[in-house]
Structure formats: C-alpha cells, structure tokens
Amino acid sequence: MSSEVLFRIGIVEVACAILFLIPQTAFWGAILLTAYLGGAVATHVRLGDAFVVPIVVAVVVWVALGLRNPTI
C-alpha cells in the first residue's frame, strides 16, 4: 500500500475521532468509528490476522459514549 493511501486512511480516522470528541457530533463520530473499525475487522479476518483489537476499540468507543451521554 502506498504511503499516500495510508495517509488518506489516517486522515479519515482522525476526522471520525474528532467528530467523536465534539459533544454535539459524538453519536455520529461513534457510528463512523464503528464502521471504520468494522472494515478493519473484515480486512484482518480476510488476511488471517488477529482481529480482536479493532473490536475492543469499537466497544470502548460505545462504552465511552454511553458514559458521556446516559440516554444512549
């Protein structure tokens, strides 16, 4: 994978994380991070790599959102 592609993927992930950090957009950020990490899980499964870390991170995102906003 070229470094330009990796850079763009990183920009998307950082943008999703910034959305998650802003209280008004935290719900959308959590959804986008979960989708992003779902793609990571699919890629790791396809390659036969360990895929537990993206799942744990996605769970932590939703737990954090639930602690920040109890109505979730």
N, CA, C and O atoms as a Tinker XYZ file with bonds, in Angstrom:
   288  protein
     1  N      0.847000   -1.166000    0.000000    73     2
     2  CA     0.000000    0.000000    0.000000    64     1     3
     3  C      0.893000    1.230000    0.000000    63     2     4     5
     4  O      1.872000    1.292000    0.744000    81     3
     5  N      0.565000    2.187000   -0.815000    73     3     6
     6  CA     1.403000    3.377000   -0.894000    64     5     7
     7  C      1.194000    4.268000    0.321000    63     6     8     9
     8  O      0.172000    4.192000    1.004000    81     7
     9  N      2.174000    5.101000    0.569000    73     7    10
    10  CA     2.094000    5.972000    1.734000    64     9    11
    11  C      0.983000    7.007000    1.573000    63    10    12    13
    12  O      0.423000    7.468000    2.568000    81    11
    13  N      0.658000    7.376000    0.338000    73    11    14
    14  CA    -0.438000    8.332000    0.115000    64    13    15
    15  C     -1.781000    7.739000    0.527000    63    14    16    17
    16  O     -2.609000    8.427000    1.124000    81    15
    17  N     -1.996000    6.475000    0.213000    73    15    18
    18  CA    -3.236000    5.798000    0.599000    64    17    19
    19  C     -3.311000    5.684000    2.123000    63    18    20    21
    20  O     -4.355000    5.951000    2.718000    81    19
    21  N     -2.222000    5.293000    2.741000    73    19    22
    22  CA    -2.207000    5.194000    4.200000    64    21    23
    23  C     -2.458000    6.550000    4.853000    63    22    24    25
    24  O     -3.138000    6.630000    5.877000    81    23
    25  N     -1.915000    7.610000    4.269000    73    23    26
    26  CA    -2.140000    8.949000    4.794000    64    25    27
    27  C     -3.619000    9.322000    4.714000    63    26    28    29
    28  O     -4.171000    9.873000    5.666000    81    27
    29  N     -4.251000    9.032000    3.603000    73    27    30
    30  CA    -5.681000    9.341000    3.447000    64    29    31
    31  C     -6.538000    8.528000    4.398000    63    30    32    33
    32  O     -7.504000    9.048000    4.957000    81    31
    33  N     -6.206000    7.272000    4.589000    73    31    34
    34  CA    -6.935000    6.442000    5.543000    64    33    35
    35  C     -6.777000    7.013000    6.950000    63    34    36    37
    36  O     -7.738000    7.044000    7.719000    81    35
    37  N     -5.584000    7.458000    7.283000    73    35    38
    38  CA    -5.345000    8.065000    8.592000    64    37    39
    39  C     -6.122000    9.353000    8.777000    63    38    40    41
    40  O     -6.630000    9.619000    9.866000    81    39
    41  N     -6.224000   10.160000    7.724000    73    39    42
    42  CA    -6.997000   11.403000    7.790000    64    41    43
    43  C     -8.470000   11.100000    8.078000    63    42    44    45
    44  O     -9.097000   11.786000    8.885000    81    43
    45  N     -9.014000   10.090000    7.430000    73    43    46
    46  CA   -10.415000    9.710000    7.667000    64    45    47
    47  C    -10.606000    9.267000    9.114000    63    46    48    49
    48  O    -11.586000    9.646000    9.756000    81    47
    49  N     -9.686000    8.476000    9.622000    73    47    50
    50  CA    -9.812000    8.016000   11.004000    64    49    51
    51  C     -9.713000    9.176000   11.989000    63    50    52    53
    52  O    -10.474000    9.230000   12.954000    81    51
    53  N     -8.803000   10.087000   11.763000    73    51    54
    54  CA    -8.665000   11.255000   12.643000    64    53    55
    55  C     -9.912000   12.123000   12.572000    63    54    56    57
    56  O    -10.355000   12.640000   13.597000    81    55
    57  N    -10.487000   12.295000   11.390000    73    55    58
    58  CA   -11.715000   13.084000   11.251000    64    57    59
    59  C    -12.863000   12.448000   12.033000    63    58    60    61
    60  O    -13.637000   13.151000   12.683000    81    59
    61  N    -12.972000   11.127000   11.970000    73    59    62
    62  CA   -14.008000   10.427000   12.739000    64    61    63
    63  C    -13.772000   10.593000   14.240000    63    62    64    65
    64  O    -14.717000   10.798000   15.002000    81    63
    65  N    -12.527000   10.506000   14.655000    73    63    66
    66  CA   -12.204000   10.665000   16.074000    64    65    67
    67  C    -12.508000   12.082000   16.552000    63    66    68    69
    68  O    -12.984000   12.268000   17.672000    81    67
    69  N    -12.237000   13.084000   15.711000    73    67    70
    70  CA   -12.552000   14.465000   16.088000    64    69    71
    71  C    -14.064000   14.645000   16.224000    63    70    72    73
    72  O    -14.530000   15.309000   17.151000    81    71
    73  N    -14.825000   14.061000   15.310000    73    71    74
    74  CA   -16.286000   14.106000   15.441000    64    73    75
    75  C    -16.744000   13.463000   16.741000    63    74    76    77
    76  O    -17.680000   13.942000   17.382000    81    75
    77  N    -16.088000   12.381000   17.127000    73    75    78
    78  CA   -16.436000   11.697000   18.370000    64    77    79
    79  C    -16.115000   12.560000   19.587000    63    78    80    81
    80  O    -16.824000   12.490000   20.591000    81    79
    81  N    -15.077000   13.360000   19.519000    73    79    82
    82  CA   -14.669000   14.180000   20.656000    64    81    83
    83  C    -15.550000   15.409000   20.855000    63    82    84    85
    84  O    -15.620000   15.941000   21.963000    81    83
    85  N    -16.213000   15.862000   19.815000    73    83    86
    86  CA   -17.108000   17.019000   19.930000    64    85    87
    87  C    -18.460000   16.516000   20.458000    63    86    88    89
    88  O    -19.080000   15.654000   19.835000    81    87
    89  N    -18.922000   17.047000   21.599000    73    87    90
    90  CA   -20.152000   16.515000   22.213000    64    89    91
    91  C    -21.381000   16.521000   21.289000    63    90    92    93
    92  O    -22.176000   15.582000   21.335000    81    91
    93  N    -21.553000   17.536000   20.469000    73    91    94
    94  CA   -22.730000   17.607000   19.603000    64    93    95
    95  C    -22.703000   16.575000   18.482000    63    94    96    97
    96  O    -23.760000   16.201000   17.973000    81    95
    97  N    -21.546000   16.114000   18.094000    73    95    98
    98  CA   -21.424000   15.157000   16.996000    64    97    99
    99  C    -20.876000   13.804000   17.456000    63    98   100   101
   100  O    -20.477000   12.983000   16.631000    81    99
   101  N    -20.857000   13.575000   18.764000    73    99   102
   102  CA   -20.257000   12.347000   19.304000    64   101   103
   103  C    -20.969000   11.089000   18.813000    63   102   104   105
   104  O    -20.324000   10.077000   18.539000    81   103
   105  N    -22.295000   11.149000   18.701000    73   103   106
   106  CA   -23.039000    9.979000   18.244000    64   105   107
   107  C    -22.643000    9.606000   16.817000    63   106   108   109
   108  O    -22.400000    8.435000   16.526000    81   107
   109  N    -22.578000   10.607000   15.916000    73   107   110
   110  CA   -22.184000   10.338000   14.529000    64   109   111
   111  C    -20.735000    9.884000   14.454000    63   110   112   113
   112  O    -20.388000    9.025000   13.644000    81   111
   113  N    -19.890000   10.463000   15.301000    73   111   114
   114  CA   -18.500000   10.028000   15.338000    64   113   115
   115  C    -18.371000    8.578000   15.762000    63   114   116   117
   116  O    -17.549000    7.838000   15.222000    81   115
   117  N    -19.192000    8.164000   16.741000    73   115   118
   118  CA   -19.162000    6.772000   17.192000    64   117   119
   119  C    -19.616000    5.829000   16.084000    63   118   120   121
   120  O    -19.033000    4.763000   15.889000    81   119
   121  N    -20.652000    6.224000   15.366000    73   119   122
   122  CA   -21.130000    5.392000   14.255000    64   121   123
   123  C    -20.047000    5.268000   13.184000    63   122   124   125
   124  O    -19.781000    4.174000   12.687000    81   123
   125  N    -19.430000    6.385000   12.834000    73   123   126
   126  CA   -18.396000    6.353000   11.795000    64   125   127
   127  C    -17.163000    5.571000   12.240000    63   126   128   129
   128  O    -16.574000    4.835000   11.447000    81   127
   129  N    -16.770000    5.727000   13.508000    73   127   130
   130  CA   -15.633000    4.943000   14.009000    64   129   131
   131  C    -15.952000    3.455000   14.018000    63   130   132   133
   132  O    -15.092000    2.633000   13.701000    81   131
   133  N    -17.187000    3.102000   14.382000    73   131   134
   134  CA   -17.579000    1.692000   14.378000    64   133   135
   135  C    -17.540000    1.127000   12.961000    63   134   136   137
   136  O    -17.076000    0.007000   12.749000    81   135
   137  N    -18.023000    1.893000   11.999000    73   135   138
   138  CA   -17.984000    1.448000   10.600000    64   137   139
   139  C    -16.541000    1.297000   10.125000    63   138   140   141
   140  O    -16.193000    0.327000    9.451000    81   139
   141  N    -15.716000    2.267000   10.484000    73   139   142
   142  CA   -14.302000    2.229000   10.104000    64   141   143
   143  C    -13.630000    0.987000   10.698000    63   142   144   145
   144  O    -12.898000    0.276000   10.010000    81   143
   145  N    -13.888000    0.740000   11.970000    73   143   146
   146  CA   -13.277000   -0.414000   12.626000    64   145   147
   147  C    -13.867000   -1.729000   12.126000    63   146   148   149
   148  O    -13.187000   -2.755000   12.135000    81   147
   149  N    -15.124000   -1.707000   11.691000    73   147   150
   150  CA   -15.711000   -2.897000   11.070000    64   149   151
   151  C    -14.968000   -3.274000    9.793000    63   150   152   153
   152  O    -14.746000   -4.453000    9.515000    81   151
   153  N    -14.589000   -2.261000    9.024000    73   151   154
   154  CA   -13.777000   -2.520000    7.833000    64   153   155
   155  C    -12.419000   -3.076000    8.198000    63   154   156   157
   156  O    -11.884000   -3.938000    7.501000    81   155
   157  N    -11.858000   -2.580000    9.300000    73   155   158
   158  CA   -10.571000   -3.100000    9.757000    64   157   159
   159  C    -10.691000   -4.562000   10.173000    63   158   160   161
   160  O     -9.809000   -5.371000    9.883000    81   159
   161  N    -11.787000   -4.896000   10.854000    73   159   162
   162  CA   -12.001000   -6.294000   11.261000    64   161   163
   163  C    -12.127000   -7.176000   10.025000    63   162   164   165
   164  O    -11.523000   -8.247000    9.960000    81   163
   165  N    -12.909000   -6.731000    9.042000    73   163   166
   166  CA   -13.085000   -7.527000    7.823000    64   165   167
   167  C    -11.751000   -7.748000    7.115000    63   166   168   169
   168  O    -11.469000   -8.843000    6.627000    81   167
   169  N    -10.937000   -6.700000    7.066000    73   167   170
   170  CA    -9.626000   -6.832000    6.423000    64   169   171
   171  C     -8.735000   -7.804000    7.181000    63   170   172   173
   172  O     -8.069000   -8.641000    6.571000    81   171
   173  N     -8.718000   -7.700000    8.509000    73   171   174
   174  CA    -7.883000   -8.602000    9.308000    64   173   175
   175  C     -8.351000  -10.045000    9.180000    63   174   176   177
   176  O     -7.526000  -10.955000    9.093000    81   175
   177  N     -9.662000  -10.267000    9.168000    73   175   178
   178  CA   -10.178000  -11.636000    9.015000    64   177   179
   179  C     -9.785000  -12.193000    7.652000    63   178   180   181
   180  O     -9.379000  -13.350000    7.541000    81   179
   181  N     -9.907000  -11.365000    6.617000    73   179   182
   182  CA    -9.562000  -11.820000    5.260000    64   181   183
   183  C     -8.100000  -12.198000    5.154000    63   182   184   185
   184  O     -7.746000  -13.146000    4.452000    81   183
   185  N     -7.240000  -11.452000    5.855000    73   183   186
   186  CA    -5.804000  -11.729000    5.795000    64   185   187
   187  C     -5.350000  -12.788000    6.798000    63   186   188   189
   188  O     -4.208000  -13.244000    6.748000    81   187
   189  N     -6.240000  -13.176000    7.704000    73   187   190
   190  CA    -5.884000  -14.179000    8.701000    64   189   191
   191  C     -5.121000  -13.609000    9.882000    63   190   192   193
   192  O     -4.466000  -14.351000   10.614000    81   191
   193  N     -5.198000  -12.293000   10.075000    73   191   194
   194  CA    -4.516000  -11.644000   11.199000    64   193   195
   195  C     -5.423000  -11.639000   12.434000    63   194   196   197
   196  O     -6.608000  -11.966000   12.361000    81   195
   197  N     -4.831000  -11.261000   13.560000    73   195   198
   198  CA    -5.620000  -11.099000   14.780000    64   197   199
   199  C     -6.560000   -9.911000   14.607000    63   198   200   201
   200  O     -6.141000   -8.845000   14.155000    81   199
   201  N     -7.827000  -10.094000   14.965000    73   199   202
   202  CA    -8.815000   -9.044000   14.720000    64   201   203
   203  C     -9.518000   -8.587000   15.992000    63   202   204   205
   204  O    -10.553000   -7.925000   15.916000    81   203
   205  N     -8.981000   -8.924000   17.144000    73   203   206
   206  CA    -9.629000   -8.597000   18.409000    64   205   207
   207  C     -9.489000   -7.110000   18.743000    63   206   208   209
   208  O    -10.422000   -6.516000   19.284000    81   207
   209  N     -8.360000   -6.508000   18.436000    73   207   210
   210  CA    -8.094000   -5.114000   18.833000    64   209   211
   211  C     -9.125000   -4.141000   18.247000    63   210   212   213
   212  O     -9.642000   -3.316000   19.000000    81   211
   213  N     -9.454000   -4.188000   16.945000    73   211   214
   214  CA   -10.472000   -3.258000   16.450000    64   213   215
   215  C    -11.838000   -3.454000   17.106000    63   214   216   217
   216  O    -12.575000   -2.487000   17.299000    81   215
   217  N    -12.178000   -4.687000   17.447000    73   215   218
   218  CA   -13.448000   -4.945000   18.130000    64   217   219
   219  C    -13.436000   -4.324000   19.515000    63   218   220   221
   220  O    -14.415000   -3.704000   19.929000    81   219
   221  N    -12.330000   -4.489000   20.236000    73   219   222
   222  CA   -12.219000   -3.918000   21.582000    64   221   223
   223  C    -12.291000   -2.393000   21.516000    63   222   224   225
   224  O    -12.949000   -1.771000   22.351000    81   223
   225  N    -11.635000   -1.795000   20.553000    73   223   226
   226  CA   -11.660000   -0.333000   20.415000    64   225   227
   227  C    -13.085000    0.144000   20.118000    63   226   228   229
   228  O    -13.521000    1.152000   20.675000    81   227
   229  N    -13.807000   -0.554000   19.261000    73   227   230
   230  CA   -15.192000   -0.172000   18.954000    64   229   231
   231  C    -16.078000   -0.282000   20.196000    63   230   232   233
   232  O    -16.928000    0.577000   20.428000    81   231
   233  N    -15.888000   -1.317000   20.983000    73   231   234
   234  CA   -16.658000   -1.458000   22.224000    64   233   235
   235  C    -16.325000   -0.328000   23.188000    63   234   236   237
   236  O    -17.218000    0.218000   23.837000    81   235
   237  N    -15.064000    0.022000   23.285000    73   235   238
   238  CA   -14.649000    1.125000   24.165000    64   237   239
   239  C    -15.270000    2.442000   23.704000    63   238   240   241
   240  O    -15.666000    3.260000   24.533000    81   239
   241  N    -15.357000    2.653000   22.402000    73   239   242
   242  CA   -15.983000    3.870000   21.871000    64   241   243
   243  C    -17.433000    3.961000   22.338000    63   242   244   245
   244  O    -17.869000    5.020000   22.791000    81   243
   245  N    -18.178000    2.872000   22.235000    73   243   246
   246  CA   -19.585000    2.916000   22.625000    64   245   247
   247  C    -19.757000    2.987000   24.136000    63   246   248   249
   248  O    -20.689000    3.628000   24.619000    81   247
   249  N    -18.882000    2.346000   24.882000    73   247   250
   250  CA   -18.945000    2.471000   26.350000    64   249   251
   251  C    -18.650000    3.908000   26.757000    63   250   252   253
   252  O    -19.329000    4.460000   27.624000    81   251
   253  N    -17.653000    4.512000   26.142000    73   251   254
   254  CA   -17.320000    5.910000   26.445000    64   253   255
   255  C    -18.485000    6.832000   26.095000    63   254   256   257
   256  O    -18.800000    7.751000   26.851000    81   255
   257  N    -19.120000    6.591000   24.959000    73   255   258
   258  CA   -20.262000    7.412000   24.583000    64   257   259
   259  C    -21.413000    7.220000   25.564000    63   258   260   261
   260  O    -22.096000    8.180000   25.922000    81   259
   261  N    -21.622000    5.995000   25.992000    73   259   262
   262  CA   -22.674000    5.738000   26.989000    64   261   263
   263  C    -22.392000    6.396000   28.322000    63   262   264   265
   264  O    -23.317000    6.839000   29.003000    81   263
   265  N    -21.132000    6.466000   28.704000    73   263   266
   266  CA   -20.788000    7.138000   29.956000    64   265   267
   267  C    -20.914000    8.661000   29.826000    63   266   268   269
   268  O    -21.271000    9.338000   30.790000    81   267
   269  N    -20.625000    9.194000   28.647000    73   267   270
   270  CA   -20.739000   10.635000   28.408000    64   269   271
   271  C    -22.187000   11.060000   28.275000    63   270   272   273
   272  O    -22.557000   12.151000   28.709000    81   271
   273  N    -23.012000   10.208000   27.679000    73   271   274
   274  CA   -24.399000   10.538000   27.429000    64   273   275
   275  C    -25.279000    9.341000   27.845000    63   274   276   277
   276  O    -25.469000    8.412000   27.060000    81   275
   277  N    -25.807000    9.364000   29.060000    73   275   278
   278  CA   -26.556000    8.208000   29.565000    64   277   279
   279  C    -27.818000    7.865000   28.778000    63   278   280   281
   280  O    -28.350000    6.768000   28.945000    81   279
   281  N    -28.318000    8.764000   27.925000    73   279   282
   282  CA   -29.515000    8.454000   27.144000    64   281   283
   283  C    -29.235000    7.506000   25.985000    63   282   284   285
   284  O    -30.173000    7.009000   25.363000    81   283
   285  N    -27.975000    7.245000   25.684000    73   283   286
   286  CA   -27.614000    6.361000   24.573000    64   285   287
   287  C    -27.930000    4.923000   24.940000    63   286   288
   288  O    -27.701000    4.017000   24.139000    81   287
